[in-house]
Amino acid sequence: MYLRFVWVGKTRNEHLRSLVEDYLARLRRFVRSEVAELRESSAHDAREGIEEESRRIIGALRSDALTVLLDVEGREWSSFDLAGEIQKWQSEGRKEVAFVIGGHNGVSKEVAGRAHIRWSLSRLTFTHEMARVLLAEQLYRAYTIINGLPYQK
């Protein structure tokens, strides 16, 4: 299986960027992955910006990828639930899973409709940069659970 991370904008905070890079490097022990960091919209109108960024997101997704949209309205999983989902995707023969984090103003209905799964990291609110760290860390944790490694304890 291959993991693609699709998010809008760069991780500007050097500390958070370092954490994302660290967890992605750890994750690569278990699974191949790639980050598609898409340019933020320069539109002054929020709706126009959402549409522009959403077109970029759709363009970065493969048609056969299982798409997981990180969404405050999505389902919440425990780390063990996430590990179970990953094992299910692997047993289904999924070639690619794309994790999408939209821009600051959200995503279009088209992107939300394209998502096979909507996942909420928490009921708490995080910055988009922090969500990237949490996503990478939780995926790494799920793979350690799957492989019976002590990290998750």
C-alpha positions in Angstrom: 0.0 0.0 0.0 1.1 3.6 -0.7 0.1 6.6 1.4 -0.2 10.1 -0.2 -0.6 13.1 2.0 -2.3 16.0 0.2 -2.5 19.3 2.0 -2.8 23.0 1.2 0.1 25.3 2.1 3.6 24.8 3.5 4.3 23.8 7.0 5.9 27.2 8.0 6.7 26.5 11.6 10.1 24.9 11.6 9.5 22.9 14.8 6.2 21.4 13.4 7.8 20.8 10.0 10.7 18.9 11.7 8.1 16.8 13.6 6.2 16.0 10.4 9.4 15.0 8.7 10.5 12.9 11.6 7.2 10.9 11.8 7.1 10.5 8.0 10.6 9.1 8.0 9.6 6.7 10.8 6.5 5.7 8.9 8.6 4.9 5.8 9.9 1.9 7.7 6.5 0.3 7.2 5.0 1.9 4.1 5.9 4.0 1.1 4.5 7.5 1.2 4.6 10.9 -0.5 3.6 14.5 0.4 1.8 16.7 -2.1 2.0 20.2 -0.7 -0.3 22.3 -2.7 -0.1 26.1 -3.2 -2.5 28.2 -1.2 -5.0 30.3 -3.0 -4.3 34.0 -3.3 -8.0 34.9 -3.9 -9.4 37.5 -1.6 -12.8 35.9 -1.6 -13.0 32.8 0.7 -15.4 30.9 -1.6 -13.2 31.5 -4.6 -10.2 30.4 -2.6 -11.9 27.2 -1.5 -12.8 26.4 -5.1 -9.3 27.1 -6.4 -7.6 25.0 -3.7 -10.2 22.2 -4.1 -9.4 22.0 -7.8 -5.7 21.5 -6.9 -6.7 18.9 -4.3 -8.8 16.9 -6.9 -5.9 17.2 -9.4 -3.5 15.7 -6.9 -5.7 12.6 -6.2 -5.6 9.4 -8.2 -9.0 8.2 -9.3 -8.4 4.7 -7.7 -7.1 6.0 -4.4 -9.1 5.5 -1.2 -9.5 9.2 -0.1 -9.6 10.1 3.6 -10.6 13.7 4.3 -9.6 15.1 7.7 -12.8 16.8 8.7 -14.1 18.1 12.1 -17.4 16.5 11.2 -15.8 13.1 10.5 -15.7 9.9 12.5 -13.3 9.7 15.4 -11.1 6.7 15.8 -8.8 5.5 18.6 -5.3 4.6 17.6 -6.3 0.9 17.7 -9.3 1.7 15.4 -7.0 3.3 12.9 -4.7 0.3 13.0 -7.7 -1.9 12.3 -8.8 0.4 9.4 -5.3 0.2 7.9 -5.3 -3.6 8.1 -8.7 -3.7 6.5 -7.5 -1.5 3.6 -4.4 -3.7 3.2 -6.6 -6.9 3.1 -8.9 -5.3 0.5 -5.8 -4.8 -1.7 -5.9 -1.0 -1.6 -3.0 0.3 -3.7 -3.1 3.9 -2.4 -4.7 5.8 0.4 -4.8 9.6 0.2 -5.1 11.7 3.3 -6.4 15.2 2.6 -6.1 18.3 4.8 -7.8 21.2 3.1 -7.0 24.9 3.4 -7.9 27.2 6.3 -11.3 27.9 4.8 -12.2 24.3 4.2 -12.8 22.3 1.0 -15.5 22.4 -1.6 -18.5 20.0 -1.7 -16.8 18.3 -4.6 -13.8 17.4 -2.4 -16.0 16.3 0.5 -18.1 14.2 -1.9 -14.9 12.6 -3.4 -13.8 11.4 0.1 -14.6 7.8 0.9 -14.0 8.4 4.6 -14.2 11.6 6.7 -12.0 11.3 9.7 -11.8 13.7 12.7 -8.6 13.6 14.7 -10.3 15.1 17.7 -13.2 17.3 18.8 -10.6 19.8 19.7 -9.5 22.4 17.2 -5.9 22.3 15.8 -4.1 24.4 13.4 -3.6 22.8 10.0 0.1 22.5 10.7 -0.5 20.7 14.0 -3.0 18.4 12.2 -0.2 17.3 9.9 1.9 16.4 12.9 -0.9 14.5 14.5 -1.8 12.7 11.3 1.8 11.5 10.7 2.2 10.5 14.3 -1.0 8.6 14.5 -0.3 6.7 11.3 3.2 5.8 12.6 1.6 4.7 15.9 -1.0 2.5 14.0 1.8 0.8 12.1 3.6 0.1 15.4 0.4 -1.4 16.7 0.0 -3.6 13.6 3.6 -4.8 13.9 3.5 -5.4 17.6 6.2 -2.8 18.5 6.2 -1.1 21.9 5.9 2.5 20.7 2.1 2.6 21.3 2.4 1.9 25.0 
